[in-house]
């Protein structure tokens, strides 16, 4: 991809839409929006209060979908109708996902902005390469970014990071060779870049190597400030090498999305590859058994694949 300054690449894929902010042929920020009926940030709609909770909180239903709500108006009663805005989407976690969050709103009802609309709102160019054109998204490292999200292994010039999403926070562990002061600063830059690349929000903990000296620890914190755009808050690096960051978390990160449903992620990756299969290539493809079984439950996605490629693909299950 010829470098012409920062620009978004946008793909309306089957099962998901995806965007990547590319600069100097490198993905510096990415986003995936799944093709689901989940409540999305920015949706304004009428809702019914189905449960009152302490502290002016409660649960609301919007067309059969549930959300938590904060800052309820005084005196509202259970069963009442009100207009709400979604300010946080549901977040996948082991066991049960965290519900979406809403707040009361005076705005007129409107749908949530799409990923494409959000990208356009940044003011940067948005390019939409087609499936029959050169795969520029892959050329700038889309598969590598997905591999980072799934494996948690992120390599940088002086070492490596291990990314581990947990219910309490996303953790980064730093590994590398001495000198530790130099390693920690390089790792801080790598963590800042990784947080932005993968859309990681909420509470983030970083376990750096233990380094002595306030000036050296301040240099690590300064590297975080330089590499990670606002808004965020952070602690100082303590004597044990731990530093914590808190960022807004309106949506799940890419690691959370992919790890919450590995089969679904594999299906969407397979559909992306099939859409880019040359017309002269074989129409017969073998998929992992779990991927094939789930995909067979989505005739709408298969029909869309046929519409886009102009051929009927023969999909078989691996034995």
Secondary structure, 3 states (H helix, E strand, C coil): CCCCCCEEEEEECCCEEEEEEEECCEEEEEEEEECCCCCCCCCEEEEEEEEEECCCEEEEEECCEEEEEECCCCCCCCCCEEEEEEEECCECCCCCCECEEEEECCCCCECCCCHHHHHHCCCCEEECCCCCCCCHHHHCCHHHHHHHHHHCEEEECCEEEEEEECCCCEEEEEEECCCHHHHHHHHHHHHHHHHHHCCCCEEEEEECCCCCCHHHHHHHHHHHHHHCCCCCEECCCCCCCEEEEEECCCCCCHHHHHHHCHHHHHHHHHHHHHHCCCCCCCCEEEECHHHHHHHCCCHHHHHHHHHHHCCCCEEEECC
